[in-house]
Amino acid sequence: MNSFFEKILEIALLKNANILLPEFNDPRVKDATKKLKDMGLLISSINDFTNNDIYYNFLLEQKFTKNWPIEQIRAYISIPINKALVLLACGEVDGVVAGATCATSEIIRASIRIIGIKKESKWVSSTFFMVSPCKKNIYTFADCAVIPEPNSEQIAFIASDAYKFHQTITKQVAKVAFLSFSTNGSAEHFRVNRIKEAARIFSKKNPEIIASNDIQFDAAISKDISNIKDAHSLIKGEANVFIFPNLDAGNIGYKIAQQLGGYSALGPLLQGIKKPVHDLSRGCCVNDIVNVALIAAIQKPT
């Protein structure tokens, strides 16, 4: 059986997508660019695009640049992440991967301004693909990087984007767990109620998707514990998409899996943007950049 990374490389090569890595001065990005090109991917840097008049005109047409003088437009587009996103908006490239040197907030703010949010998403959030040390087990964790204290509606939308993302990339049937310190109402608290309401909203909008009510992590991942704690669970201890109640839990959770469990954490992969834009941890390694670029390539529409 091929590993997850071998599978996504096969699919990415078929897509023939051009992915832009704008932080070309970072040594890790340079090494990742070479590695991706050696694999047969189309990879660009900012230096590959010089027809700035097109990009100036695009920016001048945007609402957020109203009344900007041309000098301000030039200064804005001189920032690599901004130019990268303009290139994506103009159709010059198929995806952007950055974050080795940029803050997540900078990437998200520019993405919302330049690319925009999908109507069906309403909010930008994030997922991490958590890949087991054997490279064959893949889980999706959301949201671990963007919305600090989501309300029930936001959690439901995060889950909707996450399960679609999971199925698109992994080709697995998504089974969604709404994580809590309660399993199916075993505890009463306003935080539990928030998760229960999110699960209700999600299931109403996505009745075809297997999903839990409020559930503890052990009951979501273990068949034996699921039988004890929640015998009528629809996911039966086989969840592969984990929806966290807030950013504290999500960020801590993925880092525990990464540091103690040896899982590879790919992300934060941004959800809700109209075109593929993905973030990187500033502590990323070359392989992280390579794998996130492959995921961006897979997202190119056929």
C-alpha positions, 0 to 999 in steps of 0.5 A: 500500500502506498503512503499518503505522500506517494498518493498525493504526489500521483494526484498532484502530477496529474493536475499540472498545477502551478504553485507559487512559493513567494518566500524564495529567499528562505533556504527551506523554501529554496530546497523545497522548490528544487525538490518539487521541481525534481518531482515534476511539479510546476513551481514558481517564485515571485521573480518569475512574474514581472508584468506589474502593470496588470497587477497594479490595475487589478489592485486599483479595481478592488474596494480596499484600495479605493483612493490609494495613490499609485505609490501606495499600490506599488508599496503594497505589491512589493510585499511578496505575499501580497503580490503572490495573492494578486497573481493567484487572483489574476489566474497566473498561478493555481495556489499559494503556499507561504508562512515560513517567514510570514505570520498567519494573520498576515496571510489570512488578512491579505487572502480575504482582501485579495482573494475573498471568502467562499459564499458557502463558507462565511469564515476563514478557518484552518485544518491540519492533516495529521499523518501517522509515523507509518504514513498511512493513517490520516486524520483532520484536526480543525480549527487549530490556528484561526478562530479563537472562540468559535460559536456554534454556527462557526463550529458547524461551518468549520466542520463542513469545510473540514469534512469536504477538505478531508474527503477531497485530499484523502479520498476517505469517507469522512466521519466527524467527531465534535469533541468535548469533555462530555460524551452524548450529554454526560456532562452539563456546561455551556461549552458542552451546549455550544458543541451540541448545538454545532453538531445539530446545525451540522447534521441538519445541513449535512445529513448524509455525513456520519457525525457524532454529538458531543463526544470525548476523544477516546470514544471518538477514536476507540471502538471499545471505549465507544461501546462503553460510553456511547453504544449508539454512536454513529461513528463507532470509534472510527472518527477521522475528522476531529472538530475542536471546541476552541483554539486552545484545545485544537492547538494543544491537541495537534501539538501533543499528537505531533510531539508525543505521537510522532505525527506529521502536522501539515498546516495550517491549511486554510479553509474558506478562501476562494482559491488554494492558499495555505499557511506554514508554521514558521518552524516548518521543515523542507518536507512540510513545505513540499507536502503542503504544496502538493495539497495545494496542487491537488485542489486545482479544479479539473 
